[in-house]
């Protein structure tokens, strides 16, 4: 295994609930992941990132952790994890796991102890408990809103039955925020890191890595109306993005996102990881703008990677894409870090739908039957294939989300009574939330639950469309999205595109991007009018070509 593997890695996100179910209970599990590792090895990825599988009441699909050092029985056991890790490593696949340090579950033993201990206790000091405002303390300590909608504070009932203090939860009320000024919290997470590093994990994706530290005094703050739910996300359509929720001025930061104190935490964690062999990594989920600010998370003594949400949120527009590619390479390169590239994950509308939506859709709101501007599947998929082909030609590290290699769209028509995302409930159905990108994925067209598991059970209902998109239908089929991804990843590796550089080529109009990376030329046509390709043998294209004409919404790779 080579040095600095993370600089060029293709990393595949597994959302365990929805990847593969070994026992037929309708929820994916660790044994299911192990059973499908050969498929991932065949795909050509370098590492997998697993969303949380820890002990949890699952009120936010595992991002409400009750025990950070054990496996939830729904997903298996620690022995199942160890077996999965060993099998992945045997195939040369590294394993990154999620870490959720901003908050715990309200069922965590620490929070239960805090409720029992009462105001002023050491137990409450691990979380952000505060007295309420108003004569009777019956108003929240400030006006902050939850990412999932509604107030970010909940009042507790004290042991004597009287209304008591309030606790902060930037997410669901079942997810109380830790107080990261507390030394006991910091030492607990050092122990958690060591627990998993000692088991052999290759790194951590850090959830809400721009959170954890709150501004002194917890001042009132009203976010911009068009801002993304996590702080840095603009509402984006297939046209021009709206203005970002956070500008380049430090004063524009929300008092609960991106505070300077987070960097001290990650410097401490980096020293801990550097004690272990094999280049263990930290990857940041940091929803902050602009890109030079994101680069602060990946300075040489902090994290290794940060997700490039600016790229994810860029519309399918040549000028906008060129701008964000240049800005990404400049920002991350200025601190010696690789840029990352990502188009889909478990929190956003799948890009086979999102890139062709014609109405604004702020991050976290989701799509459903009442949504406007939805594309036809074929049009959305065509654009998604072209976007992925462009992305995988770029130098740096790429993240793929399970099912995108099958061309899965967002599931729009989920029944209301099937939805589980807290956003749906906390907004009384005004926001659909993220269930549409989390539907269990199809493996076998004619098997129960399309091969997700041995029974028909599926924690979210699967659409009939999954039959034709199943992996076994696409494997070996010329022109299928699965075969496109396999070819892209193979050629990306053969031509060492991850460690290359972007050299823009002149002579193309405003709807076309063309650049050289090593011995490969990538040309992406984001418009509708066909264009002629430059000289060079065609290595692949996201759609079938006629001669040397590149149609609209198509990307091709050529030998330079």
C-alpha positions, 0 to 999 in steps of 0.5 A: 500500500503506497504512501499518501494513498489518500491524495489520489484515492477513489473513496466509495461511501457506504450507507450501511442501512441501505447497502446490503442486508445479510439477515433479511430484516430489511436493514443493511448490516456489516455482514451484508457489506462483507458479502459485497466487497468483491463487487466493490473491488471489481468496481475499482475503488481504493477505500470505503467510508461507512456512515455510522453503525454504532449503538444508536436508537436510530432517530437520525439513522445512526448519527445519534450515537449512544455508544461510540465503541460498539456496534448496534445490534441492527448492524451486527457485532464488533466481530462482524466489523473485524471480519469486514475490515479484514476482508476489505484489507485483504482486497486492498480496500481501506476502511474509513468510518464516520465519527460524530463528535458534535453531539450524542444521542439523548440515550448516551449514558452521559446525557442520562447522567446529566439529566439525573444530576441536575444544574451545576453538575459535572455531568451537565458540564459535558453538554450545553445546558443553560438557564432559559430567558424570561422571568420564569426561564420559559424562553430558550437561551437564544434564538438558534434554529435546528438544522432539521427545523424548529428551535435548537433548544429543548427544556428538561423536566428536573428530577423534582418534576419542575421545568428546568434548564434547556439543552442545545441540539443543533440537530434533532432534540434527541441529539444534544450537543457536547460542550467542547470546552470541557476537557472530559469531552476531549479526552473521551474522544481521544479514547474513541479514536484510539479504540478504532485505530487499534482495531485497524481502521484507516481513518475517520470522516468527521461529521459536522467538522465545522461545528463543535465550538460555539461562540462565547456567550451563545449570541442570537443569530438569524441565518440568511433565508436562502442559506443551506441547512448546514451553514455553507450551502447555497440553493442551487438549480441547474442554472446559476447558483444563488449567493452562498450563505456565508461570505468571505468576511469572518463576521458572517460566520454563524456563531455555531459554525466554523469557529476558530477553536475547532482547529485546536481539536483537529491538531490534537487529533492529527498528532494522535493519528500520526502515532499510528502506522499506515497513514490513517486519515481525517476527512472533514465534513465542513460546510463553510464558504469560501473555499480558502476558508475550507482549506483551513481544515486541511493545513499540514498539521490538521486534517488530510481532506475536506469535502468539496461542497462548493464543487458539489453545489456547482450547477452543470455550467461550464463557466461555473465549473471552471471557476470552482475547479480553479478555486478548488485547486488553488485553495487546497493546493495553497496548504499542500492538500489535494482537492477532493471532488464529490457529486452525491452523498447521503445528505443531498439529492442524488446528482442523477436528479439534482443536476437537472432540477430547474427550481432552487432546492436548498441543501437538506430540503429534499424532493418529493411529489410537490416539488417543481422543476423535476427532470425526466430520468433519462435527461437527468442521468445523461447529465449525471454521467457527463458530470461524473466523467468530468469529475474523475478526470480531475487530479485529487481524490474523488468520493462516490456514493453507493448506487450512483454507479448504477445511475440511481435517481432520487426517489421522489414518490416515497409515501409520506408514512414511510419517511423517517428523516427528522427533517420531515417531522420537525417541519411538519412535512414542509421539507422532504428531507434526505430519505429519497437518496437513502433507499436501499440499492438494487443488486439483482433484478429478479431477487427479493428486494432486488437483491438488497437482502434475502427477503422482501423487507426494505426499511424504505420502499424500493421503486419498480425502476430498481429492477432495470437498474440492478447491478446484475442487469448492468454488469457486462452491458455495453453503455451501462452506467456501471460499466462506464464507472468501471472504465472511468476508474480503471483509466483514471488509475492507469493514467494516474490522473489523481496525481496530475494537473489541470491545463486548460485548452484554448479554442472552446466556446462558453458551454464547453470545458476542455483540459489536459491532465497528463496524457489525457484530454477531457472535453465536457459539453454542458450545452445543447449544441454538438461540438467537434472533438480535438485530435486524439484517440477517444478513450471513452465517452459518457454517451455513444459518439457519432464520429468525432462529434460531442453531443450536448450533456456529454463528456469524452476522454481522449489520448493527448 
